[in-house]
Amino acid sequence: MNTVGDKTLNNKTVDDKAVVQEYFNATGFDRWRRIYGDGEVNKVQLDIRKGHQQTVDTVLAWLQADGNLASLTVCDAGCGVGSLSIPLAAAGAKVYASDISEKMVGEAQTRAETALGQADNPTFAVQDLEALSGHYHTVICLDVLIHYPQEKAIAMIDHLSSLADSRLILSFAPKTFAYSLLKKLATFSLAPAKQLVPICIEKPTL
């Protein structure tokens, strides 16, 4: 596969995507499903779980501050197991959620059906970020940039921004010495999630 969406990609980019996809369909899936669940985890995983929930709570608070979520269409790009998509749908937002991992999407669908008792919202799909299309009031991409090649991040963010009519919300891990060391020691290791910083980019109304 040499293209994603309408873009021709070099072999390195394709390889990067394949590595991420394989990880989150195998060992990474079991690890992150446990971290983003409610079972017993170790101290580092618990820190990540708490940090991730803080990020989700912050984003929900931002959106709820606008008033009625039922009027919003939201794209949750890189939805994982649905930690954000499910509460957004429960609050009334129309949610389109996607992830590069088929296993993550399957888990998110199962959790949504258990929590919401319905199958039509959120709408889930197996898709990488560049393949996303359409227009949404808000586009959200949490905990994804940490797995993305830095040299490709700007183009990806620009693409996500083009899908957002009102705002783009991202989270990223500040590049610290500890973060860089963790990335070198273990593939896809995540620095303590309390360091993840959500940012909201409002698009001007013309």
trRosetta pair geometry for C-beta under 8 A, 3 or more apart (Angstrom, degrees):
i j d omega theta_ij theta_ji phi_ij phi_ji
1 4 7.7 69 149 -67 112 72
1 14 6.4 169 86 -141 80 121
2 8 6.2 4 142 -150 95 80
2 9 6.4 -167 -179 54 53 75
2 14 6.6 -53 -114 -72 45 145
3 6 7.4 -28 -177 -158 120 14
3 7 6.4 157 -156 80 78 42
3 8 5.4 -45 -98 -99 87 53
3 9 6.6 150 -114 7 31 86
4 7 5.8 -18 66 63 75 95
4 9 5.8 34 7 -26 101 132
4 17 7.3 169 -72 -75 142 168
4 128 5.9 -51 -153 73 132 132
4 130 4.4 72 123 82 120 130
4 131 5.6 -97 178 -55 84 90
5 130 4.8 -125 1 139 125 88
5 131 4.6 -168 -60 -103 87 51
5 132 7.9 -44 -80 32 128 38
5 133 7.5 146 -128 -56 114 102
7 130 6.0 -79 34 177 131 137
9 13 4.1 -109 -177 82 116 131
9 14 5.4 139 105 -51 121 83
9 17 8.0 30 139 -5 166 133
10 13 5.4 97 58 8 70 100
10 14 7.3 -136 101 -2 37 91
11 14 5.5 -57 -149 40 37 113
11 15 6.0 38 153 -22 70 107
12 15 5.6 -56 -148 37 30 112
12 16 6.3 36 152 -24 65 103
12 149 7.8 89 137 -98 104 164
13 16 5.5 -48 -148 31 33 115
13 17 6.5 31 154 -16 64 103
13 149 7.0 -110 -111 24 72 149
13 152 6.3 116 -116 -83 110 150
14 17 5.9 -57 -153 37 31 110
14 18 6.3 32 150 -21 65 107
15 18 5.5 -54 -145 36 33 113
15 19 6.4 35 155 -22 66 103
16 19 5.9 -55 -152 32 29 110
16 20 6.5 24 153 -14 64 107
16 149 5.2 -46 -138 -38 163 120
16 152 7.8 169 79 13 161 149
17 20 5.8 -56 -148 39 33 109
17 21 6.0 31 155 -18 68 110
17 100 7.0 -138 -163 -151 88 144
17 128 6.1 -10 -144 -113 125 153
18 21 5.7 -55 -143 40 29 111
18 22 6.1 29 158 -19 65 109
19 22 5.9 -56 -145 37 26 109
19 23 6.3 28 156 -22 62 108
19 187 7.8 -102 169 -172 121 136
20 23 5.8 -57 -149 34 28 112
20 24 6.4 8 162 -3 65 111
20 100 6.1 33 115 95 111 153
20 147 5.5 103 -122 162 122 123
20 188 7.8 136 -118 -88 69 124
21 24 6.4 -68 -145 46 26 97
21 25 6.2 14 159 -10 64 116
21 100 5.1 -106 -93 147 85 110
21 101 6.3 173 -144 -86 58 65
21 128 7.9 -63 -72 -79 113 110
22 25 6.0 -68 -145 44 27 105
22 26 6.0 0 164 0 66 120
23 26 6.3 -81 -145 47 22 94
23 27 6.7 -51 -157 58 64 84
23 28 4.0 57 152 -14 82 138
23 187 7.2 -136 -103 130 141 117
23 188 5.7 143 173 -29 157 159
24 28 4.5 -61 -89 95 46 128
24 29 5.6 92 178 -64 48 78
24 32 7.2 -17 -131 26 86 140
24 99 7.6 -123 140 161 147 115
24 100 6.7 92 59 83 141 94
24 101 3.6 -98 118 -76 115 140
24 103 6.9 -171 139 56 71 106
24 104 5.7 -19 162 -34 115 123
25 28 7.7 32 20 56 31 99
25 29 5.9 24 -141 -37 14 130
25 101 5.2 -170 -62 -146 73 92
25 102 6.1 35 -109 43 114 86
25 103 4.9 138 -130 0 61 118
25 104 7.9 -90 -82 -13 58 83
26 29 6.3 132 49 13 13 103
26 30 7.8 -39 146 0 39 99
27 30 6.1 -58 -156 37 38 107
27 31 6.2 34 152 -18 70 111
28 31 5.6 -59 -146 40 34 113
28 32 5.9 15 166 -7 72 111
28 101 7.8 -125 94 -98 115 151
28 188 6.2 -33 -103 122 126 160
29 32 6.5 -64 -138 44 23 95
29 33 5.9 26 163 -22 64 112
29 101 6.4 176 -86 177 104 143
29 103 4.4 -10 -124 107 151 141
29 104 6.3 -134 -119 -60 94 74
29 107 7.5 164 -167 -22 102 140
30 33 6.0 -54 -139 35 23 112
30 34 6.5 22 159 -17 59 109
31 34 6.1 -68 -162 36 25 107
31 35 6.4 19 151 -16 66 110
31 45 8.0 -132 -175 -114 84 123
32 35 5.2 -49 -139 39 41 113
32 36 5.8 21 165 -2 72 110
32 80 6.6 -108 148 -152 132 113
32 81 7.1 -179 128 -23 96 115
32 104 7.6 -8 89 -104 129 108
33 36 6.4 -66 -139 52 23 95
33 37 6.1 33 154 -36 60 114
33 81 5.9 126 -113 -80 67 143
33 104 8.0 -152 -71 -109 91 66
33 107 5.7 -117 -113 -139 115 162
34 37 5.5 -57 -145 25 28 118
34 39 5.9 -65 -151 61 81 118
34 41 6.1 140 143 -90 101 106
34 45 7.2 -16 112 -175 102 146
35 41 6.0 89 -105 -117 57 155
35 45 4.9 -124 -107 -165 94 99
35 48 5.5 -25 -165 95 131 121
35 49 5.3 -154 179 -71 73 91
35 52 7.6 92 140 6 106 149
36 49 6.7 -180 -90 -119 37 85
36 52 6.6 -73 -101 107 89 157
36 80 6.4 142 -53 148 172 131
36 81 4.9 155 99 42 140 133
36 83 5.5 -101 -161 -64 122 124
37 81 7.8 -52 -63 123 73 166
41 45 3.6 -111 167 100 124 126
41 46 5.2 163 85 -58 107 73
41 49 6.4 132 48 -24 155 137
42 45 5.0 87 53 17 71 105
42 46 6.9 -130 100 -10 33 92
43 46 5.6 -55 -146 35 29 113
43 47 6.5 33 153 -22 63 103
44 47 5.6 -52 -154 31 33 114
44 48 6.6 32 149 -17 64 103
44 192 7.4 -110 -150 -94 76 79
45 48 5.5 -51 -150 36 36 113
45 49 6.3 41 150 -23 66 103
46 49 5.4 -49 -146 34 34 115
46 50 6.3 32 156 -16 66 104
47 50 6.0 -55 -148 38 29 108
47 51 6.2 27 154 -17 64 110
47 192 5.1 -49 139 -141 131 95
47 193 6.4 158 130 29 73 87
47 194 6.5 -70 178 -17 93 104
48 51 5.7 -58 -145 40 29 111
48 52 6.1 31 157 -21 65 107
48 190 6.0 82 -119 93 129 127
48 192 6.9 -131 -74 -145 66 45
48 193 4.1 102 -139 -17 54 122
49 52 5.9 -56 -147 35 26 110
49 53 6.4 23 155 -16 62 108
49 193 7.5 144 6 35 18 149
50 53 5.8 -57 -149 37 31 110
50 54 6.4 35 152 -23 64 104
50 193 7.2 155 70 73 59 116
50 194 7.1 -3 97 -69 98 96
51 54 5.6 -51 -150 32 33 114
51 55 6.6 34 151 -19 64 102
51 192 6.4 141 -43 159 154 69
51 193 2.7 164 81 103 134 93
51 194 4.1 -119 -99 -59 114 49
51 195 7.3 -9 -149 19 147 49
51 196 5.9 115 156 23 116 107
52 55 5.7 -53 -154 33 34 112
52 56 6.5 33 149 -17 66 105
52 83 6.6 -9 149 148 116 169
52 142 8.0 109 -149 150 82 125
52 143 6.7 6 -119 -63 101 144
52 193 5.1 -42 -42 175 71 156
52 196 7.4 44 -89 36 54 152
53 56 5.5 -50 -146 38 36 113
53 57 6.1 38 154 -20 67 106
53 83 7.6 -114 -94 -175 63 128
54 57 5.7 -54 -144 38 29 112
54 58 6.3 34 153 -23 63 105
54 193 7.9 149 39 124 106 102
54 194 7.0 43 38 -117 149 69
55 58 5.7 -53 -150 32 30 113
55 59 6.6 27 155 -15 64 105
55 142 5.9 139 139 -152 131 129
55 143 7.4 129 91 -45 162 99
55 171 5.5 17 -154 -99 138 154
55 193 7.4 -96 -15 166 123 106
55 196 5.5 -29 -72 101 138 124
55 198 5.3 142 -149 -46 89 118
56 59 5.9 -58 -150 37 30 108
56 60 6.3 29 154 -17 66 108
56 83 5.5 -101 -87 139 148 105
56 84 5.1 -149 -129 -85 99 85
56 87 7.2 100 168 35 117 140
56 142 7.4 81 -78 -178 69 174
57 60 5.7 -54 -145 38 31 111
57 61 6.3 34 155 -21 64 106
58 61 5.8 -57 -151 35 29 112
58 62 6.6 32 151 -22 63 103
58 198 5.4 165 98 40 134 147
59 62 5.6 -51 -151 31 34 114
59 63 6.5 25 155 -12 66 106
59 84 6.4 -6 82 -132 142 127
59 140 6.4 76 -162 -136 144 137
59 142 7.1 -85 -41 -69 153 134
59 169 5.8 116 -127 152 109 154
59 198 6.0 -132 -64 -155 91 158
60 63 6.0 -60 -149 41 32 105
60 64 6.0 28 156 -17 68 112
60 84 7.5 -158 -57 -141 93 83
60 87 6.1 -33 -99 119 138 131
60 88 7.2 -140 -105 -78 90 74
60 91 7.4 152 -151 -29 104 156
61 64 5.8 -56 -138 41 29 109
61 65 6.3 41 157 -33 62 102
62 65 5.9 -53 -157 21 27 116
62 66 7.8 30 147 -22 56 97
62 169 7.2 147 83 -103 153 142
62 200 5.9 -173 -163 -72 156 151
63 66 6.0 -48 -169 18 42 113
63 69 6.0 59 142 -105 110 105
63 72 6.7 -52 -165 -18 115 175
63 74 7.8 -3 -123 -88 150 137
63 88 7.4 9 88 -120 165 98
63 91 8.0 114 108 100 121 153
63 93 7.4 -18 163 -66 144 144
63 138 6.9 -106 -105 13 113 174
64 67 7.9 160 -179 13 41 8
64 69 6.4 -35 -95 -52 63 113
64 91 7.1 -93 -88 -163 99 151
66 69 7.8 102 69 -80 103 61
66 72 7.6 87 85 -64 141 128
67 71 7.7 8 97 29 103 126
68 71 5.1 72 99 -3 103 105
68 92 7.1 -56 178 94 77 146
69 72 5.4 -55 -162 24 56 118
69 88 6.9 -147 -180 -159 137 67
69 91 4.3 25 66 128 155 110
69 92 4.8 127 89 66 91 95
69 93 4.5 -66 164 -53 100 90
70 91 7.8 -132 -55 133 65 65
70 92 3.4 -51 -78 153 79 130
70 93 6.9 -123 -94 -72 26 38
71 137 7.9 87 123 -61 74 164
72 93 4.6 -30 78 -125 102 100
72 94 7.0 -168 99 31 52 74
72 137 4.7 -114 -148 62 75 148
72 138 6.2 -3 -170 12 120 111
73 93 7.3 152 -105 -176 19 85
73 94 4.8 -28 -109 75 70 107
73 95 7.9 172 -161 -81 51 29
73 96 7.4 23 179 -4 92 102
73 136 4.6 -129 115 -142 97 75
73 137 5.0 126 50 2 70 92
73 138 7.6 167 87 30 51 67
74 88 5.6 -81 60 172 156 148
74 93 5.0 22 1 160 122 134
74 94 7.0 154 21 79 72 52
74 95 5.0 -20 70 -109 100 72
74 96 7.2 -175 92 29 50 67
74 136 6.0 96 -127 178 14 129
74 137 6.7 -43 -71 60 58 92
74 138 5.0 -14 -113 71 81 97
74 139 7.6 159 -162 -92 57 29
74 140 6.4 6 -174 2 105 112
75 95 7.9 148 -94 -160 22 58
75 96 5.0 -21 -109 71 69 102
75 97 7.8 161 -163 -84 46 37
75 98 7.7 -13 -170 12 89 103
75 132 6.7 99 -175 -169 141 137
75 134 7.3 154 -79 82 132 114
75 136 4.3 -170 -18 -1 100 164
75 138 7.4 -163 29 100 69 52
75 139 4.5 -11 62 -117 110 76
75 140 6.9 173 86 27 57 66
75 163 6.1 -27 26 135 161 133
75 164 7.6 -122 36 -81 117 78
76 79 4.3 71 120 -94 113 98
76 84 5.6 172 -129 90 132 112
76 85 4.6 -124 30 -76 164 94
76 88 7.1 177 -57 27 127 152
76 95 6.0 13 -8 -169 113 107
76 96 7.2 179 24 87 71 48
76 97 4.2 -8 63 -110 112 83
76 98 7.4 161 86 23 67 56
76 122 7.2 -30 25 -143 129 148
76 140 5.3 -17 -112 69 60 106
76 142 8.0 -30 -158 17 86 99
77 98 6.2 -6 -124 59 52 97
77 129 5.6 69 178 -117 122 88
77 132 6.0 -48 -111 -59 114 161
77 139 6.2 21 -12 -176 120 95
77 140 6.7 173 23 82 78 47
77 141 4.4 -27 74 -91 107 92
77 144 6.9 -56 116 -15 86 165
77 160 6.1 -114 19 -119 167 119
78 98 7.4 -4 -42 91 29 70
78 99 5.8 79 -141 -112 35 74
78 100 7.4 -4 -108 -5 76 89
78 129 6.8 -11 -46 -73 100 103
78 141 5.5 67 28 -148 118 76
78 142 6.9 -158 90 56 109 52
78 143 7.0 -158 130 76 125 73
78 144 3.7 -77 -119 -78 180 131
79 82 5.8 24 156 -86 110 49
79 84 7.0 -127 -142 55 76 93
79 85 4.9 17 -151 -32 125 131
79 97 3.8 50 -72 -173 159 106
79 98 6.2 123 -4 50 109 24
79 99 5.0 -101 45 -49 76 102
79 104 7.4 153 83 140 75 113
79 105 7.4 76 66 -100 114 70
79 108 5.7 55 120 -115 117 162
79 122 7.7 163 -142 141 157 159
79 124 7.1 -118 63 -124 154 91
80 83 6.1 -4 82 6 124 101
80 99 6.1 145 -53 -101 23 141
80 104 5.4 -91 -153 -168 35 125
80 108 6.9 128 105 -72 44 118
80 143 7.0 12 -45 77 136 129
81 104 6.0 -103 -67 -158 59 77
81 107 4.7 -48 -126 113 92 118
81 108 5.1 -176 -165 -75 33 75
81 111 6.1 73 164 -3 90 150
82 85 4.5 -76 -145 56 72 109
82 86 4.5 69 152 -31 107 103
82 97 6.6 52 -107 167 78 166
82 107 7.5 -154 3 110 104 76
82 108 3.4 135 -39 -145 106 90
82 109 7.7 166 -52 -38 141 28
82 111 5.0 -180 60 75 136 125
82 112 5.6 -124 -156 -53 160 94
82 122 7.0 -173 -133 37 108 143
82 124 7.8 -53 -83 -90 110 124
83 86 7.1 -50 -141 27 9 105
83 87 7.9 -8 159 4 45 106
84 87 6.6 -68 -155 44 34 98
84 88 6.0 33 155 -21 70 115
84 140 6.6 -119 135 118 154 147
84 142 6.4 116 -25 21 148 143
85 88 5.8 -65 -150 39 27 113
85 89 6.2 23 158 -17 67 108
85 95 5.0 145 -153 156 82 147
85 97 4.1 1 -105 -80 148 145
85 108 6.5 43 54 -170 139 124
85 112 7.1 -45 111 -85 109 121
85 122 4.4 -14 172 -48 114 164
85 124 7.7 82 157 -85 165 91
86 89 5.9 -55 -146 37 29 108
86 90 6.3 31 154 -21 63 108
86 108 7.6 -153 -47 -164 103 82
86 111 6.1 -76 -70 122 149 105
86 112 5.2 -150 -102 -99 98 75
86 115 5.3 51 -172 72 129 153
86 116 6.7 -149 -153 -34 87 114
86 122 6.9 -90 -79 -5 46 120
87 90 5.2 -51 -142 37 37 117
87 91 6.3 34 157 -19 67 105
88 91 5.9 -61 -152 38 29 108
88 93 4.4 -49 168 53 90 130
88 95 5.0 109 100 -76 120 134
88 122 7.4 60 76 -74 103 114
89 92 7.7 125 -176 -12 31 7
89 93 6.3 -87 -85 67 36 76
89 94 7.9 53 -114 -120 76 22
89 95 4.8 -88 -67 15 91 128
89 112 7.0 33 53 -143 153 111
89 116 6.2 -26 111 -92 121 154
89 121 4.8 166 -146 142 118 88
89 122 4.7 -116 -58 -45 138 78
90 115 6.9 -69 -70 141 125 113
90 116 6.1 -136 -82 -94 83 101
94 121 6.2 -81 -132 -129 59 126
95 121 6.2 108 38 -169 83 81
95 122 3.8 -50 91 -110 112 98
95 123 7.0 178 97 25 61 67
96 122 7.0 165 -94 -167 14 91
96 123 5.2 -20 -115 66 64 105
96 125 7.5 -4 -176 9 87 113
96 134 7.2 24 56 76 172 155
96 136 6.8 -128 34 -86 118 134
97 105 7.9 161 117 -125 97 85
97 108 6.5 -133 124 151 141 150
97 122 4.6 30 0 160 119 141
97 123 6.9 160 26 78 72 49
97 124 5.1 -27 78 -103 98 68
97 125 7.5 158 89 24 50 68
98 105 7.4 -13 -150 -97 42 119
98 124 7.0 144 -89 -162 45 54
98 125 4.6 -25 -104 71 96 87
98 126 7.0 141 -157 -120 83 8
98 127 4.1 -31 -169 50 137 103
98 132 6.4 -176 46 -91 153 104
99 104 4.5 -85 120 94 156 126
99 105 5.1 -168 49 -60 106 86
99 108 7.2 138 -1 -9 135 144
99 124 8.0 -19 13 -162 93 97
99 126 6.8 -40 73 -122 64 55
99 127 7.6 89 47 49 20 57
100 104 7.9 44 62 38 53 133
100 126 7.2 59 -159 -170 20 74
100 127 7.2 -67 -88 100 51 26
100 128 4.7 42 -99 -93 102 75
100 129 7.8 -42 -56 -21 106 71
101 104 3.7 74 84 6 116 110
101 105 6.6 175 94 -10 63 82
101 126 7.4 -109 92 -133 21 96
102 105 5.8 -56 -150 38 32 111
102 106 6.3 35 152 -21 65 106
102 126 4.9 3 -93 -109 70 143
103 106 5.6 -53 -147 36 33 113
103 107 6.4 33 155 -18 65 104
104 107 5.8 -56 -150 37 31 110
104 108 6.3 32 151 -21 65 107
105 108 5.5 -52 -146 36 32 114
105 109 6.4 36 154 -21 65 103
105 124 5.1 146 -163 166 96 121
105 125 7.0 -84 -136 101 144 13
105 126 5.1 -114 0 -75 159 79
106 109 5.8 -51 -149 33 31 112
106 110 6.5 31 153 -18 63 105
107 110 5.7 -54 -150 36 33 112
107 111 6.3 30 154 -16 67 107
108 111 5.8 -56 -146 39 31 109
108 112 6.2 33 154 -22 65 107
108 122 7.7 -48 152 72 114 132
108 124 5.7 156 95 -112 118 142
109 112 5.7 -55 -146 35 29 112
109 113 6.4 28 157 -18 64 105
109 119 7.8 31 -163 -139 97 81
109 124 5.2 -115 -71 30 95 156
110 113 6.0 -56 -149 36 29 109
110 114 6.4 26 153 -16 63 108
111 114 5.7 -56 -148 38 32 111
111 115 6.0 19 159 -10 68 113
112 115 6.0 -62 -138 45 27 102
112 116 5.4 -19 178 22 68 119
112 118 7.8 -68 148 71 94 63
112 119 7.8 107 110 -117 113 43
112 122 5.9 -109 -120 35 150 92
112 124 7.5 -170 7 -38 151 125
113 116 6.8 -65 -113 56 17 82
113 117 6.8 63 -173 -102 52 21
113 118 7.4 -150 -120 57 58 23
113 119 6.2 14 -96 -85 99 76
114 117 7.9 0 -179 -62 10 57
116 121 7.6 -121 158 89 158 73
118 121 6.5 3 109 46 124 75
120 123 7.0 -11 -179 -76 48 84
127 131 4.8 -131 -168 84 100 119
127 132 6.1 117 131 -71 134 70
128 131 5.3 87 59 9 73 107
129 132 5.9 -38 -166 -2 41 115
129 141 7.2 43 -119 -122 125 134
129 144 7.1 121 -65 161 133 148
129 156 5.5 41 113 -156 141 110
129 159 7.0 116 143 89 95 129
129 160 6.7 -41 -173 -66 111 104
130 156 6.7 -82 -70 -114 82 83
130 159 6.1 -5 -120 140 61 174
132 159 7.4 121 61 141 99 111
132 160 7.3 38 71 -102 141 69
132 163 6.2 -26 126 -74 113 159
133 163 7.2 -166 -157 -105 21 113
134 163 6.3 46 79 -147 62 104
135 163 6.1 -163 -110 -165 43 56
135 164 7.8 157 -156 -93 66 8
135 165 5.6 66 175 -50 105 104
136 139 5.5 116 69 -66 122 77
136 163 5.9 22 22 149 94 93
136 164 6.2 -36 73 -108 83 54
136 165 6.7 -155 89 5 30 93
137 164 7.6 4 132 -157 22 70
137 165 5.5 -50 -114 56 37 109
137 166 4.9 3 -175 15 68 123
137 167 7.7 11 147 30 68 79
138 164 6.3 20 -141 -139 26 105
138 166 5.9 -44 -70 68 69 105
138 167 5.1 -6 -117 66 86 90
138 168 7.6 169 -160 -86 61 29
138 169 6.6 16 -178 -1 108 107
139 160 5.1 -180 134 177 144 91
139 161 7.4 -148 55 -91 139 27
139 163 5.1 91 -73 89 144 106
139 164 4.0 -105 7 -71 107 105
139 167 7.6 -160 34 101 64 51
139 168 5.1 -12 68 -115 98 75
139 169 7.3 -179 92 28 50 67
140 168 7.8 170 -82 -162 36 48
140 169 4.6 -9 -114 66 78 105
140 170 7.8 180 -157 -74 48 38
141 144 5.1 -70 175 34 94 132
141 145 7.2 90 129 -39 112 88
141 160 5.8 -48 -28 -136 139 161
141 168 7.6 -5 12 -174 102 90
141 169 7.3 166 28 90 58 58
141 170 5.2 -7 69 -111 95 75
141 171 7.6 -150 103 22 59 69
142 169 7.6 -7 -62 121 88 97
142 170 7.4 171 -83 -159 46 36
142 171 4.6 39 -136 16 69 122
142 196 7.9 66 -167 166 87 139
142 198 7.1 -20 -111 -103 99 102
143 146 6.4 -36 -165 20 53 118
143 171 5.9 2 -44 77 52 125
143 190 7.8 1 -154 -130 103 141
143 193 7.8 -13 -103 -132 116 109
143 196 6.6 -21 -86 -132 78 152
144 147 6.1 -69 -168 41 47 102
144 148 6.3 46 142 -34 77 115
145 148 5.2 -61 -144 29 41 119
145 153 6.0 58 -144 -134 96 122
145 170 6.5 56 -32 -178 132 114
145 171 7.2 -162 21 88 112 52
145 172 4.7 -34 75 -104 145 89
145 173 7.7 -172 88 13 100 74
146 172 7.0 156 -56 -146 77 56
146 173 5.1 51 -93 7 114 118
146 190 6.3 59 142 -119 156 89
146 196 7.9 -67 -45 -105 131 103
147 188 6.3 19 -109 -119 100 91
148 152 6.3 -118 169 80 96 100
148 153 5.2 113 114 -91 123 87
148 156 6.3 -94 -166 33 149 164
149 152 4.5 58 78 18 101 108
149 153 7.1 -151 92 -39 49 79
150 153 5.4 -33 -148 -6 38 121
152 155 5.8 -61 -167 44 60 109
152 156 5.9 60 140 -25 83 110
153 156 5.6 -62 -149 39 33 112
153 157 6.1 31 157 -19 70 106
154 157 5.8 -55 -147 37 29 109
154 158 6.3 32 153 -20 64 106
155 158 5.6 -52 -147 36 31 115
155 159 6.5 35 152 -21 64 103
156 159 5.7 -53 -152 33 32 112
156 160 6.5 30 152 -16 65 104
157 160 5.7 -52 -147 38 34 110
157 161 6.2 40 152 -24 65 105
157 168 7.5 108 -168 154 81 150
157 170 6.9 -15 -122 -75 108 153
158 161 5.6 -52 -149 34 30 116
158 162 6.7 36 152 -25 62 102
159 162 5.7 -52 -156 27 33 113
159 163 7.2 29 149 -17 62 103
160 163 5.8 -58 -161 31 39 111
160 164 6.8 31 149 -20 68 109
160 168 5.8 109 124 -138 102 126
160 170 7.8 107 98 -76 153 108
161 164 5.8 -62 -151 33 38 110
161 168 5.0 -60 -100 -45 69 154
161 201 7.2 -43 -111 97 107 141
161 203 7.5 140 -167 -82 90 119
164 167 5.9 -93 173 81 132 22
164 168 4.6 -156 4 -65 165 82
164 203 6.2 160 113 -22 101 136
165 203 7.0 -147 147 63 28 143
166 202 7.1 -36 164 -148 69 70
166 203 5.8 -166 -169 42 19 102
167 200 5.8 -3 -177 -174 129 91
167 201 6.2 156 -158 81 73 52
167 202 5.0 -32 -99 -106 100 51
167 203 6.1 -152 -79 1 41 83
168 200 7.7 157 83 -157 44 47
168 201 4.6 -9 60 58 90 109
168 203 7.3 75 -8 -43 88 102
169 198 6.3 6 -178 -174 99 103
169 199 7.1 179 -149 88 57 44
169 200 4.9 -15 -102 -105 88 72
169 201 7.4 -170 -77 21 39 70
170 198 7.2 168 92 -149 37 57
170 199 5.6 -10 62 56 83 90
170 201 7.4 21 6 -5 100 109
171 196 4.9 31 168 171 120 107
171 197 6.3 165 -153 79 71 36
171 198 4.5 -37 -90 -90 92 65
171 199 7.4 153 -95 11 40 67
172 196 7.0 165 82 -151 17 70
172 197 5.9 -26 62 57 69 88
172 199 7.4 -12 15 5 100 111
173 179 5.6 163 139 -129 120 139
173 190 7.5 -170 -64 -161 153 77
173 191 5.4 130 -165 48 142 119
173 195 5.5 56 -144 110 85 105
173 196 5.5 -46 -81 -95 74 64
173 197 7.5 139 -103 10 25 81
174 179 7.1 -179 91 -18 54 155
174 195 6.2 -106 33 172 91 105
174 197 6.3 56 -38 -7 93 128
175 179 5.8 -133 -141 80 40 136
175 180 6.5 53 -170 -55 85 98
176 179 4.6 100 50 5 75 103
176 180 7.1 -142 92 -4 40 86
176 191 7.2 120 49 -142 109 163
176 195 7.3 -87 5 -160 133 151
177 180 5.9 -57 -149 38 31 109
177 181 6.2 31 154 -20 66 108
178 181 5.7 -56 -148 37 30 112
178 182 6.4 31 155 -20 64 106
178 191 5.9 106 116 -129 98 119
179 182 5.9 -56 -150 35 29 110
179 183 6.5 28 154 -19 64 107
179 191 4.2 -50 -102 -49 79 148
179 195 7.2 -138 -71 114 117 154
180 183 5.8 -55 -150 35 32 112
180 184 6.6 27 153 -17 64 107
181 184 5.8 -60 -152 37 32 109
181 185 6.2 27 155 -20 68 111
182 185 5.8 -59 -141 37 31 109
182 186 6.7 -41 -178 41 66 90
182 189 4.4 -130 168 108 96 124
182 190 7.4 -41 140 91 142 7
182 191 5.3 167 34 -74 154 75
183 186 8.0 -98 -141 61 16 53
183 189 6.5 -150 -86 58 35 94
185 189 6.4 -5 75 9 91 157
186 189 3.9 84 77 -43 104 121
190 193 6.5 21 140 -71 123 82
191 195 5.5 -35 118 51 116 139
192 195 5.5 91 81 -4 81 103
193 196 5.2 -19 -168 -4 64 117
